[in-house]
Amino acid sequence: MAVTINTDECIGCGVCVDECPQEALSVDGVCTVDADACIDCGSCIDQCPVEAISA
């Protein structure tokens, strides 16, 4: 199961992309998740400054 991005709250800062060890996140305006690559490690959740990512 991949993490979930609240696109209404995401500011597209890209901090989560830099933290993802699987390169499962990308930003094109807002963050998106490649569900096949995400391993639910939670690294991105802790780094999101607006708490737009959840498990």
Sequence and secondary structure as in RCSB ss.txt:
>XXXX:A:sequence
MAVTINTDECIGCGVCVDECPQEALSVDGVCTVDADACIDCGSCIDQCPVEAISA
>XXXX:A:secstr
   EE TTT     HHHHH TT  EEESSSEEE TTT     HHHHH TT  EE 
